Amino acid sequence: MTQTTIEQLQALEAEIKHTLYTLIDLELNESYQEMTAHFAKLLAKVQAAHLIDYKLNVLVDPQAYGTETCILLESLLEAKNRPNKRHQLLTHRIILKIWLRKNRHFLNDLLPQMF
């Protein structure tokens, strides 16, 4: 396993932030399939950086990373720790809902406009 460099982590943080805003736009347009595709690509990049494994287990301390990376990793942890209704599989949609709710820009600016 190779060590992820600071530059790679900074690039990942920027990618997470960019993807978050893309996903917020897609959520507003109700483009759920496209949201899932973008989110799956992002999770693959997070896995390639050795922050999560293929089962979406978080392998690092989220607090040691940038704001958006930390929020994403905490969202994964929260989604995995939620009690499953009828043994539901952990889906991108569940993780995405938690992640969006943890983002201040989404909560303060965009969510109120949706209602």
C-alpha positions as CSV (number, residue, x, y, z in Angstrom):
1,M,0.0,0.0,0.0
2,T,1.5,3.4,-1.0
3,Q,1.3,6.4,1.2
4,T,-0.9,9.2,0.0
5,T,1.0,12.5,-0.3
6,I,-0.2,15.9,1.0
7,E,-0.6,17.1,-2.6
8,Q,-2.8,14.1,-3.4
9,L,-4.9,14.7,-0.3
10,Q,-5.3,18.4,-1.2
11,A,-6.4,17.4,-4.7
12,L,-8.8,14.9,-3.2
13,E,-10.3,17.6,-0.9
14,A,-10.8,19.9,-3.9
15,E,-12.4,17.0,-5.8
16,I,-14.7,16.3,-2.9
17,K,-15.8,19.9,-2.7
18,H,-16.3,20.2,-6.4
19,T,-18.4,16.9,-6.4
20,L,-20.4,18.2,-3.5
21,Y,-21.5,21.3,-5.3
22,T,-22.2,19.2,-8.5
23,L,-24.3,16.8,-6.4
24,I,-26.2,19.7,-4.8
25,D,-27.1,21.0,-8.3
26,L,-28.1,17.6,-9.4
27,E,-30.3,17.2,-6.3
28,L,-32.1,20.4,-7.1
29,N,-32.7,19.1,-10.7
30,E,-33.7,15.7,-9.4
31,S,-31.1,14.0,-11.5
32,Y,-30.7,11.0,-9.2
33,Q,-29.0,8.6,-11.6
34,E,-26.4,11.2,-12.5
35,M,-25.9,11.9,-8.8
36,T,-25.2,8.2,-8.1
37,A,-22.7,8.1,-10.9
38,H,-20.8,11.1,-9.7
39,F,-20.8,9.9,-6.1
40,A,-19.6,6.4,-7.1
41,K,-16.7,8.0,-8.9
42,L,-15.8,10.1,-5.9
43,L,-16.0,7.0,-3.6
44,A,-13.6,5.2,-5.9
45,K,-11.1,8.1,-5.6
46,V,-11.4,8.1,-1.8
47,Q,-10.8,4.4,-1.8
48,A,-7.8,4.8,-4.1
49,A,-6.4,7.3,-1.5
50,H,-6.7,4.5,1.1
51,L,-9.2,6.4,3.2
52,I,-11.9,3.7,2.9
53,D,-11.9,0.1,1.8
54,Y,-14.1,-1.7,-0.7
55,K,-16.8,-2.3,1.9
56,L,-16.9,1.5,2.6
57,N,-15.3,1.1,6.0
58,V,-13.4,4.2,7.1
59,L,-9.7,3.3,7.6
60,V,-8.5,6.6,9.0
61,D,-9.4,9.2,11.6
62,P,-11.7,11.7,9.8
63,Q,-10.6,14.6,12.0
64,A,-7.1,14.4,10.5
65,Y,-8.3,15.5,7.1
66,G,-9.7,18.6,5.5
67,T,-13.2,19.9,6.2
68,E,-15.0,18.3,3.2
69,T,-13.1,15.0,3.5
70,C,-13.8,14.9,7.2
71,I,-17.5,15.5,6.6
72,L,-17.7,12.8,3.9
73,L,-15.8,10.2,6.1
74,E,-18.1,11.1,9.1
75,S,-21.1,10.6,6.8
76,L,-19.9,7.2,5.8
77,L,-19.4,6.3,9.5
78,E,-22.9,7.6,10.4
79,A,-24.5,5.7,7.5
80,K,-22.8,2.5,8.5
81,N,-23.9,2.8,12.1
82,R,-27.5,3.5,11.4
83,P,-29.9,0.7,12.2
84,N,-31.0,-0.8,8.9
85,K,-34.7,-1.1,8.1
86,R,-35.5,-4.5,6.9
87,H,-31.7,-5.2,6.4
88,Q,-31.4,-2.6,3.7
89,L,-28.1,-2.4,1.9
90,L,-26.0,0.6,2.5
91,T,-26.5,2.6,-0.7
92,H,-24.9,5.7,-2.2
93,R,-28.2,7.5,-1.8
94,I,-28.2,6.9,2.0
95,I,-24.7,8.2,2.4
96,L,-25.4,11.1,0.1
97,K,-28.4,12.2,2.1
98,I,-26.4,12.2,5.3
99,W,-23.5,14.1,3.5
100,L,-25.7,16.8,2.1
101,R,-27.4,17.3,5.5
102,K,-24.0,17.8,7.1
103,N,-23.0,20.5,4.6
104,R,-23.7,24.0,5.8
105,H,-24.1,25.6,2.4
106,F,-26.7,23.0,1.5
107,L,-28.6,23.4,4.8
108,N,-28.5,27.2,5.0
109,D,-28.8,28.3,1.4
110,L,-30.3,25.6,-0.8
111,L,-32.5,23.4,1.4
112,P,-34.9,26.3,2.5
113,Q,-35.4,27.2,-1.2
114,M,-36.6,23.7,-2.0
115,F,-39.7,24.2,0.1
